[in-house]
Amino acid sequence: MTQPSVNTSPKTWDEVKTTTCYMCACRCGIRVQLKDGRVTYIDGNPEHPVNKGVICGKGAAGIMQHYSPARLSKPLLRTGERGSGEFREIEWDEALGLATQWLSGVRATDPRKLAFFTGRDQSQGLTGWWATQFGTPNYAAHGGFCSVNMAAAGLYTFGGAFWEFGEPDWKHTKYFLLFGVAEDHGSNPIKKGLGQLKARGAKIVSINPIRTGYSAIADEWIGIRPGTDGLFVGALIHELLGAQKIDGDYVLRYTNSPWLIVENPGGADDGLFARTPQGSALVWDSHSNSPMPALSPDAAPKLMGRFKLPDGRRAVTAFTLIAERFLDAGWAPDRVAERCGVPAGTIRRIAAELARTAFEEEIALDVPWTDHLGRYHEKMVGRPVSMHAMRGISAHANGFQTCRAIHLLQILLGTIDVPGGFRYKAPFPKPAPPGVKPAGKPGQVKPNTPLPGPPLGFVTAPEDLLVDAQGAPQRLDKAYSWDAPLAAHGMMHMVITNAAKKDPYGIDVLFLYMANMSWNSAMNVPDTIRHLTQKEPDGSYTIPRIIYSDAYASEMVHYADLVLPDTTYLERWDCISLLDRPISEADGPADSIRQPVVEPDRDVRPFQTVLLDLGARLGLPGMTRTDGSPRYPGGYADYIVNHERAPGIGPLAGFRGPNGRAQGRGAPNPEQLRHYIDNGCHWFYELPDHMKYFRHVNWAYLDWATFFGFIGKPEPVIHQLYCEPLQKFRLAAQGHGKVVAPAQHRQRIAGHFDPIPFWYPPFEGEMAPEAGFPMHAVTQRPMAMYHAWGSQNAWLRQILGRNWLYMARQTAAKLYIADGDWVSVTSHHGKIKAQARLMDGVNPETVWTWNAIGKRSGTWGLDPGAGEARKGFLLNHLISELLPERGGGYRYSNSDPITGQAAWYDLRVRVERADDQGQLSEPQFATLKPLAGAP
């Protein structure tokens, strides 16, 4: 009998194309297999610098993201009330004509009346430039409720940051501290790196209230109480200083620790650096026993001490003040242990292990280099201790100062950009802080006129704030005002609330891109829905017009007036640029593109191309030629190739010049995109060995980075352990300076703008007394999901199709809660019902859930009875957007007072077994009506 022949490996493709993944922030290289023009398989690109072939479940499931039934298919115009789901399909000409009409009226009268805000990873190099050309200061992406504490703390301290701006030296690190890192961001590089550490026997210590993902494989898990990481870090610094276990040479050479600070209590110069008439900071030279410019090659600075300046003023080194603060008994492990939930013995042991690894296991690479003062070094010497932190640190009202404390710990150990330490990723390091200032001051916003600079930047003194003569905010979100002076990413979470309250003013058009602001990206969902549907006495909406662009039928679509449907990431050109959020690795700069591997089968257009089209229709200077014709008629691909931000510098750094051989700087190359495709859709330049470390003070690197356009001039990036810009704000709160703080802001500014890191309790305590709300409540993102758009994916839903409220077994027992019980969770602001799951790996005073799994019934192409809608839930129903009233009735946002970072993770709750054990989460909102054209 003949045996049947079975092909166990049938060929499922007739073409393979490379592109860049969009399923999380990694932006890995992928290979997309196609059969008859349809996507059949996605795997990792082995030649890509980010993932080197590794792919995660999210990336592989990109097929189902592309073919999701939630995809929008045609422009929509609202015909019923907001939230009703009543739309009619329209053609693109009508849609773009309406958008142009609405936007042109705003630009011709008051460009501030446009609020333009975009979601995660959405071509911010383009969108920010578009806002500048339009003339509105009301622009930002989602960083204000995600990572601005991380970015600002790092950029103001050492010209880099955690998150996407740097990474541990995976090859050489021997001791790794991981603060508040969930599994969704940077997951493939981190997983690969952790694998290397495990293989080499390095120790991994995770500081996180929750033991999942990375924390679960750590050698030691420290289940800290949320919001107290700054106390833990300060106690480590206390121990290291007390034992004199710091890298004195690194601190003396590469930081502002020896710089002299004026001590003149009550004076206008108190706490500022003593400087030469030319503005150079001074140190006390031990040879001449007199002050000398800090960057003088002949100076031998004293690290400690108080001195009398030639003009009679008293001065003290920055390091003296730092040491006096952290050697105080209040930072001793025994004093902070109970508050942060970490035993004092554990704190002392961790500090000792850090010191032993840093100073007894020193790494020395046989790579000569020359520093910024011309000093020759035969080797690159490093401390093999590294650290990484993410949203668990950032999303607290004390996150900026906590992150600064972590950087202080790193720098005292000498671990920034050294072998074994934390490494910059290009285009960092930048000056600390970068020199660009935000535009939007009174007189800078004019009809039909671009802003004189970008809407986002870095404030260094009160004079840089976007406020009027009375101190009133000039931006809708109140970023760069006295409410949040260092709001480097804006405050997207406050836009809808402030627009509805007309505080500081009302707007005419709210333009959002892929930002699900009516659901999981709202600080508080019921409040936000009420704001979006709020009407004036004459029946008109308080926010008159809302334009929304998205690829999918998210909850936000139902509250838009005009919907511009975007493509999926497999249907468009994209640019992951060094001008924006690049894919660089520590060994050198890199960028990449997405190419359309398939053509859309719906009447949709890439948002970036639509934005350029709108810019041309509006006559924006950067998007039109002198004759009024579009500057980029070929859409976003045309822009990527031909746009120049400065002579020879464009969105892509690779394959520039007429022959494609120039890198970094060169004339536009018409064949640039073809070169990228031929190279796997990416470009990477590996730095020579002598430029891979000490880049903040490495003369060869600084010279090269200047040519490449990363920095304006080859000057060292001196680490700012003492942050003078913060002191300038404290002086303004005392009434000093050209721009002084209004009376209502003075106490807040004086209390929080300390130039030396410190810890203060989160503001949630003002709203939720600990006795009534004894539990902390936080969210994490699972490895299989990324923001809201991942949990509509058919394959990923099989991994996680709903969420639970997780809590410690011993805590649940005290509350008579069993595994699977439904519980009531109450905050000062609201109440929800969720199903409990009990576990061991969680801080006993903390409950948590997976973020963005809960969906509103009728959205995302899901069945109205889907588990995400009926059993899924959000903690957002419990969070307040505003803090309690102050004197005079004023209410600050529930945010970090320095950066405006949304304080999502400060939430306090009371958990009780629910009387109603029905299998339905609460609150339940009305099922949203299917959109016109929905399958």
N, C-alpha and C positions, 0 to 999 in steps of 0.2 A: 504494500500500500504506500502510495506517494505521500510524504509528509507535506503539509501546506507550508508555503513560503511566506514568512511574515517579515516585513521590513520594520525592524525595531527602532530605527533612527531615520525616519523620513525627513527629507529636506523640506523645511517649512518656510524657506525664503528664496527669493530670486534677486534680492538686492540688500546691501547693508550700508547704512549711512551713520556717520558719527554726529553727535551733537552734545549738548550739555544738559544734564538733568535739572529739573525744576521742583523736585518733590521735597526738598528741604534746603537749608542754607549751605550745604556742602558744595553744591554745584559741581558734582562729579562728572567726569567724562563718561559717556555711554555710547554703545553701539545699538542701533535700532535695525532690526531685521524686518524686511518688508516682503510680502507675497501679494502679487497682483495689486500693488498700491496700498495694501492694508498692513498695519503694524501687527506683527505676529510674536515678537520676542524682543526684550530689552536686556542687555547685560552690560557689564562695566568695560570701559576701554582700558586695556592694559598699558597703553602708551601715555595715559593722561597723568599730569603731575600731581593732581589732588588725590585720586583714589587708586591709581595704578591697577585698575581692573576690578577692585573691590566694589560690590554693589550691595545695597541693603534691600529689605523688603519694600520700602517705599519706592526706591528707584525701579525695581523690577516690576512693581505694580503700576508704573506709569502708563501702561497700556490701558488699564481700566480708567485712569484719569482722563486719558485722551478720548475714550469712547463712552464717557459717563453720560447717562441720560439726563443729568442736570445741566448739560451744556446749553447755553443760550444760542439761539439760531437766527435772530433778526432784531434790528432796532425796535424798541418799544416806546410808545408814548402813553402816559397815564390818561385814562378817561374817567375813572372814578375817584373816590377818596383815597388818600395815602393809606396803604395797608390793606386796601380792598383787593388788590391783585387784578384790578380791572385796567387792562392795557389794550391798545391795538397795535398790530405790527405796522411799521412804516418803512419806507425806503431810506437808504443812506443819505440821499440828497436832502430829503426833508429833515432828517435827524441832524445832519451837520448844519443845515440852514438855520434850524431852531437854536442849536447851541451857539452858533456864530452871532445870531441876533441877541440872545440873552447876554453873551459875554461882551460883545462890542458895546452895548449900552453901559455896562459896568465900567469898562476900560475908558470910555469917553467921559465919564463923570467922576468916579472915585474907585480906582482899582482895588482899594482895600475891601470893597464889597464883594469880591470874589475870595472865597476860602477854598484853596486847592490842596487836598491832602491825599496821600497815596499809601497803600499797604506795604507789605513786606517784600523786599528785594525787587522793587519795581523801577528799575532804570532811573535811579535818583539823579544821576548825572544829567540826564535829559530833562526830567520833570522839574528839577530845581532851576535849571537854566531857562526852561519855558516860563516858569513863574517870574523869573527876573525880567525876561523880555516883556511879559504881560504888564509887569509893574506892581504886582501885589506882594506885600510882605507876608501874607497869610498862606504860607506853604510849609509843609513838613511831611515826612514819612512817619512810619509808626514807631520810630525809635523812642519817642517820649513815653510810651507805655511799655517799652521793652528793654532797652539797653543804654539809655543815655547816662545813667549813673556810672556804668562801666566805662563808656567812651570818654566822658568828661573827666572822670577821676584819673584815668590813665593819661589822657592827652595834656591835662594840666600838671601832671606829675613828672612823666618821663617821655612824653612825645609818642607814646604808643598806647596800647590797651589790650585787655583780654578780649575774648569773643573772636572776631574775625581779624583783628589787627596783629595777632601774635600767637605763638604756640610754644609749648615746652620743647626743649631740646631732647626729643625722644631718644636720640642715639646715645646720649651721654648722661641723662638724668639718673640719679640713684635714689632720690627721695622726692615724692610727688604729692603735693597737697592740692586737693580738688574741692573747691568751695561751691556749693549750690548749683551743680551742673546736672541738668536733666539730659535725656538721651537723644533728643530730637535735633539739636543744633550741632553742626560739625561732626555728625555721628561717625561717619566712616573714617576720617582722619584720626579722631580720638580713639575709636576702637582699634585701629591699626597701631596707634601709638601705645595704648595700654597693653596690647599684645607684645610689643617690643619690650616694654618694661617688665612684664611678667616673665618673658623668656630670659631676660638678663638678671632676674632676681631683685630688681629695684622695689622699694617699698612704696605702696600706694595708700594714702590716707584720705578718706572722703569725709568731709564735714558737710552734713546735710541732714535735715530732720527726718528724711525718708530714705530707706535703704532699698532702692531699686536700681536696675541697670548698672551703671558704672559703680555705684556705691556697693552693689551686691558682690562685685568681684574684687573690691578693695581689700587690701591686707588688714586694714583697720577702718571701722566705720565709727564716726563720732556723731551721734544723733542729737545735734545741738538744738536748742530752742530757737524758733524762727525770730529773726531780727536782732540776735545777740552775737552775731559773728564778730562784730567789732570789739566786743569785750574779750572774747577768746583770743583774738589776734593781739590786742593790747597787752594781755597777760603774757603771751609768748614774747613780745618785745620787752616787757618788764624783766623776764627771766634772762633773756639774752644780754640786755644791758647790764643787769646785775652781775652776770658772770663774765662780762667784758668779752663776749663772743660775738663780735661784729667784724666786718671786713673794713678796718679803719682806712686802709690805703684806697680802696674803691670809693668809700664815702668822702674822703678828703679830696680825691682827684676829680671825681665825676659828678658830684652833687653840690648843691648850694649850702651844705651843712656848715662850712667854715665862713660863709658870708656874714658880714656884720649887720646887725639889726639895731636900729636906734631904740633906746629905752627912754621914753619921754612921756610918761602917763598923762593923758589928757591933752597932749600936744598933737598938732596936725601931722607930725612925722612919726609918731609912735608906732612901732612895729613895722616900719618900712626899712628897706635896705639902705645903709649908708652908701653913698655913691660919689664918684668924682663929678666935677662940673660937666663932664662929657656924658655922664650917665652910667659909667661902668661901676658895677658893684665892687665893694671893697672887702678885703680880708686883712687879718692882722698877721703881718710877716714876722716870723720868729727870728730871722736874721737881723733885720733892721729895727725890730721892735717898734714898728710903725705900720699904718695902713698902706695897702698896696692894691692895685686893681686885681680882681679875682682871677682873671685869665692871663695874668702876666706869667711868662715862662720862668721868670726868676723868683716868683713868690714861693715862700715856704709857709703856708698858712697854718695857723693854730686852729685846732678843731674845737677846743673848749676855752672858755674864759670870758671875762668882762673887761672892757677897755675904755679909756678916755680918748676921744677923737681930738685932733688938733684944734677944732673949733669949740671944744669944751663939752660937746654932747657925750653922753654915755652910750656905749654899744655893747652888744653881746652876740656871740656866734649863734647861728641858728641851731646848731647841734646841742649847745648848752640848754636851750629852751626845750628841745625835744627830749633830751635826757632827763631834765628836771620833771617834765610831765610824766613820762612813763616809768620812772623810778619811784614815783609816788606810791605809797602803800595801797592806795585805792585800786591800783592795777594788779596787785598781787593775786596769784591764782586762788588763794583761799577767800579773797574778797569777791571775786567774780564767779566762782564755781557755781553757786546756787542759782544765780541769775541766768547764766547761760546753759545750765544743765550739764556741764562737763566737770567731772571730778578734778580737784586741784592737782592730785597726783598725776592724772593724765596730762594736764597742761604742762606740768614741769617735765614729764618724760618726753613729750613731743618736742618741747624747746631743746632739751638735751640732745635728742636725736637729730634735730635740724643742725645744731651746732657741730656735732660730731661728723655728720656727713659733709657739711660745708667745709670744715677746716681740717679734718683728718683724712678726707678722701678727695682732696683737691685734684682737679684734672688739668693737665698741661699739654697742649697741642704744639708740636714743633712747627709752628707757623709764625714767622716774624711779621711784625706790623708796626706802623708809626702812628702815634696819636696826634690830636689836633694841635698840640704844642711842639710838635717835632720830636718828641721823645721816642726813641727806638726801643721796641720790646722784642726780645728773642723768641718768646713763646706767647701763646694765648692761654692765659691761666683762668680757670673757672671754678665755680662752686657748684657741684652737681645736685643742687636743690632747685626744684621748679614748682610753680604754682599756676593754677588756672581757676577762673571763677566765671559764673554766668548769672542767670536771672535770679537765682536764689539769694544772691547778694544785692543785685541791682534793684529789685522791685520792692524796696522798703523806703520809708521816709528818711532813714539814716544811711541809705545805700552809698551815697557819694563819699561820705566820710569813712564808712566802713571799707570801701574799696581803696581809698587813699591809705588806710591803715595797712591793708594787705600789701600795697606797693611799698610802703615804708618798711615792712618786714622783709620783702624781697631785697630791697636796696641795702638795708643794713647787713644782710648776708652776702651782698655783692653778686646777685644772681640775675641782673638784667643784661641780656644779650652777651652772655659769656658761655663758654662751653659748659654744658650741663644745666644751664639756667633757662630763663624765659627768653624767647627770641622774637625779635620784630619780624613782621611780614611787610614786604614792600606794598605801598610806597612809604611806609613808616621805617624809621622815626621821622617825625616832623618836629618843628620847634614846639616847646612846651610853654603855653599852648600854641597851636598854629596861628599864623598872623592874620587870617581872613576875619573881618568883622561883619556882623549882620547888618543888612541895609533895611531901611524902613523908618528912619527918624522923621520927625516932623519936617516937612519941606522936601523930603526925598520921594514921596509918593505923589505923582502928578498924573493927570489924565493923559492917556495915549503916549506914555513915556516909560521906558524901561527903568527899573531900579538902578542906582549907580553901583550896585554890588549884589551879591547873592543874599537871599533872605535868611540863610542860616550861616552862623559863624561863631566866633569865640570872643566873648566879652572879657576884657582885662581890667576894667575900671568902671565906675558909675557913669563916666562920660560916654561909654559905649552903649548904654541901655537904649532901648527903643521906647522912650517915654516922652511926654510933653513937659512943658515948664512946670506944671503942677504935679508931675510924677505919674500921670495916667498912662496905662499901657497903650501902645500903638498897634499891637497885634491882637487879633481876636482871641487867640488862646492864652494871651498874657505872657508868652515866652519873652525873655529878655526885658522883663519889667521887674519892679521890686518884688513881685510875687515869686519869680523864679529867674534870677539874673543870669545864671550860667546854663540856660536851657538850650544846649547845643543841638538838640534834635527836635526842638519844638515840643508842643504839648497837644498832640492830636486828640487825646482823650477828653479835652475840655472844649473842643470846638463846637460841638452840637449844643452842649449846655449853655455856653456863653452866647451863642447865636440866638438861642431861644429866650434867654434873659436880656438880650441886647446889652450885655456887659462885657466889654466896654462900649460896644455899639452893635447895631444890627447889620446883616449882610443881605445881598440880593441873590447870590448864587453860591450854593455849596456843591463843589465838584469833587467827587471821590473816585478813587480807582482801587478796586480789589481790597477794600477795607470794610469789613463786615461790622459796621458801627452800630447796627440795630440789634446785635446779638452778642457774640462772644467777644467782640472788641469794645463793647460798651462797659464803662465802669459799673453802671447799674442799668440793667435792661429795661425795667418798667419806666424809669425816669427818662431814658433816652427815647423810647417809643413815644412817650407823652410829648417830649420836646419836638420830635420830628413831625407830629401831627397837630401841634399847637396852632391855634388860629387867633387872629386879631378880631376886635369887635365887628369889623366889616365883613368877616367871613373868609378873609384871605389868610394864607398860611404865614406864620411869623417868619419862617425861613421860606421865602417866596418860591425859589426854584432849586431843585436838586437834580444834578446830572450824575449818573453813576455808570461806571464801566466795570464789567466783570466777565469772566468766561463762563461762570456758573450761576445758577438760580439760588443764590444765597438769600438769607433773610433780608439783607439790606435792599435787594432789588425791589421788593414790594413797597418801599417807602420813597422810591425815586419818581421823578416826573418824566425823565428821559433816560432810557437805558441804551448804552452803546456796547454791543456784545463784542467781547474780546475773543481771540483765538486761544487754543491750547498751546502749550510750549513746544509741541511738535509741529506746529503749523506756521511758525514765524521766525524772523530774524531777531536775535537779541544780542546784546553786547555786555559782557561781564568785564567791566572796564577798570583800569587803574585810576580813573577819575572818579570812581564810584565805590563799589564793593568788590574788589578783585579776588581772584582765586590764588593769589600768591602763596608760595610756601616760604619757609624761613631761609632756604638757600638761594632764593632769588625771585624776581618779579615774574608774574604770569598773568595772562588774561585769556579769555575764551569767547566764543560766539555760540549762539544757537542758530542752526539753519532750519528752514522749513523742510522736514523730511517727508511730509505729506501735504497735500493741498486741502484747504477747508472744504467740507461738504455742506456748509451752511453759509448763510449770508452774514458773515462776521469779518471783522478787520482787526489787525493788530493794534492795540491801544497806542503804541508809540507812533505808528504811522498816522493814526487818527489825530493824535496830538499835534504832529507836524502839519497835517492838513488844516486843522483848526488855526494853528499859528499863521499859516499862509493866508487863510481867509480873513483873519483879523488884521493882517498887515503887520505882524510883529517883526521888528527890524531884523532879528537874527534868522528869521525864517522866510524872508522875502528879499528879492533883489531890488535894485533901484527902480526898475521898471514895474515893480509890483508883482512880478511873477514868482512862483514858489522857488525858494532856494534849493529845496530837496524834493524835486518832483518824483523821485524814485522811492520816496518814503523813508522808513527807518534805515534800510540797507544803504541808501544814498547818504544819509546823515552819518552813519557809522564810518563810512569811508572818507567822506569829504569834509566833515566838520573839524575845525581846529579851535581848541580852547586857547591856545597860544601858538605862535609861529612854529610849525613843525610838530606840535603835540596835539593828538586827537584822541578819540575814544579808545582806539586800539594801539598798543605799543609795538606790536610785531609787524614784520614785513612791510615797512614803510619805504618811501622813496620810489623813484621811477622803476627800479628793478626789484623792489621788494627785499633788499638786503639791509636796509637801515633798521635799527632797533631803538625804540624809545622816542627819538626825535628824527623827523624826516618828512618830506613832502607827502601829501596824500598819494596813495597808490591805487589806481583804478582796479587792479587785480588783487587787492588785499584780501577780500573775502575768499577768493579762490585759493589763495595761499593758505589761509586758515583751514579751509576744508581739506586741502591736500595734506595738511599736517594734523588731521584729527580734530579740527575745530578748536585748537588751542595754540598758545605760544608760551614758551618758558625760556628765561635766560638765567643760567646758573652763574652766580657770582664766583669770582676766583676765591680761593681759600683765604687769602689775606684780607678779604672784605666781608667775610661771613659773620664775624663777631665784632663786638665793641663798635657797632656802626654809629652809635651816638657820638663817638669821639674818635673814630677811625678816619684819619685824613684821606686815605685813598678812597674810601667809600663816600665820604662827604663830597669830595671833588667829583666823583662819578655821578652821584645822585643829583648834583646841581646841573650837570649837563643833561641828565635824563629827565629833568623837570620835576623831580620829587620835592626839592627844596629850592628856595630862592638864591641862597648863597652858602658856601661851604663853611658853616659855622657849627660848633659843637652843640649838642642837645644836652645841656646840663640838667640833671634831675632836680626837680624842685620839691625837695622834702618840706620846705617851708614855702607855702603858696602865697606870695605877696598879693596877687589880685584879691584874694579873700580878705586880707587885712584892709585893703583900700575900701572895701564895702563896709567893714566894721567902723572905719574912720568916718565914712559918710553917715553911718547911723549915729555917730557922735556929733554930727553937724559940721564936719570938716570937708573941705574940697569944693570944687566948682559945682558939683551936682550932689546935693545932700538927700538923704532918705526922708521921705515924708514921715511925719510923726507916727502914723499908724503902723508903719513897717519897721520902726527902729529897733524895737525889742527883739523881734524875730531875726532881723539881720545880725544884730550884735551877738545874739545867742548861738547862731549856727554857722556863721562865716569865720570859723576859727582857721587860721593858716596852718595849724598843726592838727593832724587827725585826732578825733576824739569820738566818744560814743554818747548818744542820747537815745532815750526810749522812743519807739515809734509813736506817731500821733494818735493811733487808734485808741489809746488809753484815754484820750480826752473825750471820746465818744462812747467807749464801752468799758466801764469799770471792770477790773479783773474779777471781782467777786461775782458779778452777774454774768460775765462772759469769760469763763476760765480757759477756754480752748483756743488755740491758734488754728486757722484754716487756710491752707494754701493749695495751689494747683501745681501739677507737673505735666509735662508733655511726654507721651509714650514714644518709644523708639519707632513704632510702626505708624505714627501719625505726625503731621506737621501743620499747625494752624487748623482752621476749620475745614479747609478744602480736602484734607486727607481722609476725613471720616465719612465721606460720601463714596469712597472708592470700594467697589464690590469685593475686591480681594482683601483689602485691609480691614474691611468690616468683619470678615470672618475671623480675624485675629482679635479685634476689639469692636464690638457692635453696640456697646453701651458703657456707662461708667458707674462706679459705686463710690460711696464714702468710706474710705479706709480709716481704721482707727486701731489703737493698741488694744490687745486682748485684756490686759489688766485694767485699763481705763474702762473698757466696755463692761467688764464684770462689775465694777463699782456702780455703773449706771444701769445695771440689769438689762443690758443689751446683748442679744445673742447674734451669732453670725447669720446674716440674711434678714434680720429685722429691718423694718422701715423706721427711720428716725426723723425727728423734727430738728432742724438746724436753725437757730435764731441768732440774728445779730441785732445791733442797735437800730438797723435800718430795714430789716425785712426777715422773712421766714421762708424756708423751703422744706420739702420732704424728699428724702433720698433713702436708698437701701444701703445698709451697712455691710461691710466686709471686715473681718478681724484679721490682724496680722501681728507679727512680732517686730519687724524692722521699721518702727516709726517712733519718733519721740512721743512719750506717753501723754504729753499735753497738746498734741497736734493731731488734727484730722486733715485728710487731703483727698483729692480726686484728680482724675485725668482731665486736662483742660480741653475745651472745644469739642468734646464728643457729643454732648447734648445738643440736639437740634430742635428747631420749631417745626411742629407738624405741618406738612405741606410744602417743605422746602427741599432743595438739593436733589430733586428727582427721586426722593425716597417715598415709600409708601407712607401715607399719613399715620399709620399705626406702627411704624418702625420703632425698634427698641430705643434708638437714639432720641426719639421724640417722647415716647411714653414712659420710659424708665431712665433715660438720660437726663442730666440736669446741669446747671451752671451755678457756681458760687457767685457769679456776677449779680444775681438778684439781691445779694446781701451787702454789697459794698456801696459806700456812699461816695459820690463824686466830690463832695464838699465837706470841709471840716466845720465844726460848730461855729456859731457867730462869735466874733470878737467884739471889743468895744466899738460902738457905733454901728453894729450890725454887719460888719464886713465878714465875708466867708472866703477863706483860702481854699484852693483845690486840695484834695487828699493826695498830696504829692510831696516829694522831697523839696524842701524850701530852697535848696541851692540850684538844682537842675530842673525841677518840675517833673521828675520821673514819677509816674503813677505808682502809688503805694498799694499795689494789688495784694501783696503778701503780708500786710499788717492786719488783716482781718481777724477779729476775735468773735467767737460764737459760743453758744450754749447748745449742747446736744442732749436730746432726751428721746426715749423710745416713743414712737408716735402712737396715739390712740387709734388712728386709722391704719390698719395693716394692709389696706388695699394695694394692689400691685401697680401703682401709678405714681410717678413723681409729681411734685407740686412746686411752683405753680404751673398750671397748664394754660397756655394761651390758645385762642381760637385758631383752628387749622387755617392756614393761608390758602387762598384760592389758586389753582394751577394757572400759570401764566399763559398768555396767548401763544400758540404755537408749541406748547410743551408736549412731549411725546406721551 
